[in-house]
Amino acid sequence: MERGRDTAFGRQASGLPHSWSEKPLPFRRRSCHIARFLFPASPFGADGSGKSHPVFRVAETGQAARDIEATLYRGDGTPFPVRLTASPIRNNDGIVGVVVSFFDLTEEREREAQASDLANALPGAVSQAELHPGGGLRATYFSTAAASLFGVPPDADLTAPQTLASVMAPKGWARVRHGLRQAGRGGRVWEGEMETAGGRWMLGRAQPRRRSDGTVLFNGVLLDITVRKGLEADLQRAAMHDPLTGVWNRRRFQQAVGEAAARLERYGRPYILALMDIDHFKRFNDTHGHQAGDDALRVVAATLSDRLRRSDAVARWGGEEFALMLTETDLPTALGVLEARRQRVSAQRMACGGAITISIGVGQAEPGEDIDSLLQRVDAALYKAKAVGRNRVEQV
């Protein structure tokens, strides 16, 4: 661009760097001064705030200024974004001018705007993070949709470590950081699920790209999978629980007994297995109706489940039969627990006006005994309880 030619600012810049030299303000006519392209409404350098432009401060201080993001105005007054570099021109008289080069950022800004629009249109949020060679990890960008995913105000700065840590479940956030570090070191795509402090679930996926300085840049997306996680939990519960009573089903109970048997073999930790049956259930059902029969099943399940330890388990074994496992318990203690539950069941009066009782067979697992053998022993004890009068506990 020729020195002093303001007509050059009237055409669309090509994207290549441009430059011109400019004498200090007192040596130029107002109509040709660079200020007309920086402040068209105030061509002598004031930007409305009383401050001079960094370009003019170069002339005042003699210190070069680099990478100044600014706005220039063409001859017709239309603005366009630029990146400026300004250096002083000196001779024996001191500073006699300033040479300015600029790069038109119009296309770059348009690409950034398009990328932002695309990121915000995705069904989720776009994110970016940096993993530094020393192991430091920090988030550098989140699209606007991330605020609603994390449940924070739209103006919250999610790239701030304290903000991001506060909206993530602590254990989940630790797993995310660990996973990203491993993926970055191995150059692998990272994918993982994370839970927010508000109980929402997100699926994250990020592609690593290594820079020349060793920093790994992760570009990724976050999708809200809260509904999916809820459905998975419902399906898992349906696969493990009896739909009528809410206690475990037979399959899940057998898995728990297998785990207890493994602990017995490895650590010598005993466990008790009990089977129980509602006495004369068919007669009760026929007399009071199927709804009353369902209520009876729920009452027994709730009574057996009440105040059990987390390591214990109760299940609907089938029909009117239930199974109970007590871990790390000896037989005398188990007999007391079961007798108390038998009495509680028999003391209750159903809404239909009837009453129910249960018969119980119980046994302690022996080291080296397989589960089928234990079940046969306990089942034999249950039949004994029914044969000698019902509503009682029998052991083997």
N, C-alpha and C positions, 0 to 999 in steps of 0.2 A: 504494500500500500504506500502510495507516495505521501511524502510529508506535507501536511496541511490540506490534503484532499478530503473534504467532508462528503463528497459525493460517493465515496466508497461505502459509507455507512447506509446509503440508501438502497443497496442491493442485498439479497440473501447471501450470507457468508457461506463459503464452500465447505467449512469444517476444518480447513487447514489453518494453522496459526497465522495471524496477521500481526503487523507491528507498525507503529509510527513514532516519530519523535515530536516532542512538544517543548517549546520554550516556556519558561515560567510565566505565570499569568500577566505580570505587568508589561511583557514584551509582545503580547499578541492582541489583535483586535478581537472584540467580543464575538463577532460573527464567526470567527474561525477557531476559537479556542476549544480545546478538548472538552471543557466543561459542558458544552452544549450536547455532547453525546453521553455524558454521565448524569447531568441534571438539566434536562431541557427546559424546565420551568424556572430554573435559577442558574444560569450559565456561568456564574462566577464561583462555583464550588460549594455553595451551601446546599445541604440536603434537607433543609427544613428543620433540622435539630440543632443547627449552629455548628455542627462538626464538619470538618473538611474531609474529603475523600482520601483513602490511603494513597492514591496516586499523587495527590498534591502534597501529602506529608513526605513523600520521597524527595520532592523538590525542596521542602523545608529542612529536612533532616540530613539528606544525602545518603540515607540508608535504603537499600533496595528492598522491595516487597515482592514476595512470590506467592503464586497460587491463590490470588484473591478472587473469591467468587463474587461476582457483581452483575449488574444489569447495565447494558448499553442501549442507546436509543439511535435508531437509524434516522436518516434525514427527514423521513416523513413522520417521525415521532413514535414509531412502533418499537417496543422493547424486545430484547432478546438476551438470554443468559450467556455469560462468558466467564472464563477463568483468565485473570490478568497477571502479568508479571511486569513490574516497573523498575527501571534502573536509572540512576542519575547520570546526566551528561556533564562532564567537568572540562574546564580549560584553565588557563592561568587566572581568569577572573573569578573562578569558583564554579558553582553549579549554574549552568546556562540552559539547562533543559532536562527533559525526562524522555526516555525511550520506553515505549509501552508495547508489549506483545500480548495478544489475546487469542483464546481458542473459543470458537462458537460452541456452546453446550446445548443448542436447541435440540439436535437429534438425540444426544445423550439423555436429556431430560425427558424427551418423548418416550424413549425406550424404557426409562425408569418408571414413567407413569403407566406405560402399557404393562410392564412386569408387575407393578403394584396392583393394577386392576385385575390382572389374571390371578395373582395370588389371593386377592380378596374375594374372587369369584369361585374359588375352589370350595368343595364341601368339607371344610376343615381349615386348618391354619398352616401357613408356611413358616418355617423357622430356620435359623442359621446359628451355628456355634463354632467356636475355634478351640482346638486342642493344641496347646503350645508344647514345644519339645521338652520342657521341664515337667510336664504333666498338668499344668494349669488349664482349666476348662472354664469357658465362659460363654454365655449366650450373647449373640450380637444383634439378632433381629427376630422379630415376630410380626406377622401380618396382623391386621386389625381384628380378625376373627378370633385370635388367641385370647383376647380379653374375656369374651363370653364363655369360651371353653374353660378357662381357669376361674371364672366367676369374680373377676376384678373390674373396676371402673375402666372405661375406654381409654382414659388418659394415664393409666398405671404403666410404669416402666418395667416390663417383665424382664428386660435384660439386666436389671439391677439384681445382684445375687441375693440380697435380703428379701426382695419382693418375690422372686421365683421360689426361693426356699420356703417362704411362708405359705404358698398356695399348693405345695406338693406334700403328699404324705411322706414323712421322713424316710421310712424304709424304701419306698418306691423311688424317691429321688436319689438315694444312695445307689440303688441298682442301676438307674439310668446313667449316672456318672461313671460307674464302674464299667457298664456295657459300652459306653462311648469311648472310654479310654482303651479298652481292649480292641474295639473295632478300628480305632485310629491307628494303633500300633500295628495291627495286622492288615490294614488296608481293606477291611471288609465293610460291607453294608451293615449298618446297625438297624435292628428292629426290636421293639419291645413295647410292653404295655405298662402304663403308669396310672396311678390313682391320685387324684387331687385331694386336698384337705377337705373339700366340700363333698367328697364321695363320688365324683364323676370319674369315668375311666376313659383313657385315650390310648390309641395305638400310634406309635411313632415309628417313622422309617426315615433314615438319613443316609445319603451317599457321601463318602469321604473323598476329599481331593487334597493331595499334598502340595503345599507351596514350596518354592525354592529355599525358603528359610527354615524348613522343617515343620512349620505349622500345618496342621490338618484342618481343613475347612469342611464342616458338615452342612450340607444343604438338605433339608428334609421337610416332611409334612406331618401334621398331627390330625388324627381323625377321632371324633367323638364316638366311642363304642359302648357308652353307658347302657343303651338299650340292649345291645348284643350281650353284654356281660350279665344283664338281668335275665335274659332268656336262657343263657347258659346255666346260670344258677338254678333257674326253675327246672330246666331239663335234668340237671344233676340231682336236684332234690327228688324229682319224680323217679329217677332211676334208682335211688337209694331208700326211699321212704314209702311206707304204705299210705295210699291216698286217704283212707278212711280214718285211721287213728293217728297218723303223723309220726309214728315211731318207725324205726328202720324196717326194711323188708328182709326177707330171708337171705337173699343174696348178699346184701351189705353186712348182715350179722355174721354170716359164715366167713366173710373176709376178716372181720374183727376177731373172731375166734381163732382164725389162722395166725393173725399177728400175735395174739396172746400165747398161742402154743409155741411160736418161735421164741418169745421172750422167756417162756418156761424152760425151753431146751438150752438157751444160751446163758441166761442169767439165774435160772432157778426160781423165777418169780411165779408163784402159784396163781391159779384162777379157778373160779367156781362156775359151773354151768347148770342152769335150771330150766326145766320145761314145765309149763302149766296149762291147764285146760279149764274153760268155764264149764262148771257142772250142769248137766242136763240142758245144754244151750238150745238144742232143737226144740225141746218142749217149751222153754221160755219164749223162743221166737214164735212158735205156733200159737202160744197163748196170748202174747201181748203185741204181736206184729213185728214186721221187719224193722220198722223205725226204732222200736224199743230194743231190738236185737243189736242194731248199730250203736245205740246209746250205751248198751252194756259193754260192747267192745271198746268204746272210747273211755269208759270209766275204768276198766281194767288197765288199759294202756297208760292212762294218766296216773293211776295209783302206782303202777310199777315204775314209772319214770320219775316220780316225785323224789327230789333230793338225791338223785344218783350222782356219783362223781363223774367227771368228764371222761375218765378212763373206763367206766362201766358202760354197758349197752343193753338196750331192750329192743325186741323186735316182735312183729307179728309173724309167727312161724307158719301160719296157715289156718284158714277157717277161724275157729274159736281158740286156737292154740297160740301161746306166746312163749318167747325164750328170753332169758335174762343171763347176762354174764357179769360177774363181779371179779375184778382184777385184784391181785395181791391181797387176797382174803383167804382165811382158813375156813374149814367147814363149820366149826361151832359158831363163828361170827356170822357166816352166811345163813345158817339156820335161824338165827335171831332176826336177821333182816327180812327173810322170806316169811317167817311167822307173823311179823308185824304187818306186812303188806296183805297177807291172807286175811287177817282180822279186819283190816281197814276196808277191804272189798266187801266182806260179809256184813259189815256194819252199815253200809250205805243202802238207802232206799231209792229206787229208781223213780223217775217221773211217772211211769206207768203204774206204780204201786207195788211192783214186784221186787224181789231181791235176788241177788246172784252170789254164788260162792265159786271158789277155784280150788283145784287140786294141783299139788306141786311135787315134782320129782327133782332132786338135786344131787350133784356129785362133784367131787374135786378132781381135777385133772392130775394124772400121774405122769412123772417124767418118762418119756419114751412112748407114751400112749398116743395112738393116732386119734384124730378127732372123731372119726366114725365109731370107734370103740367107745369113746366117752359118751357120745350121743346115745348109743344103744344102752349103756348102763343107766343113764339119766332117764331115758324113755321107759325103761323097765321100772324104775322107781316111781314114775308118774302113774303107770298102770297099777302098781301096787297101791298107791294112794287112792285111786278110784275104786279098786277092788275091795278095800277094807272100810269103805264108808264115805269117801270123797271129803272135800272141804278140810284138807289136812296137808301136811308137808312130810314127805318120805325121802330118806337119803339112801345112797348106795356106797 
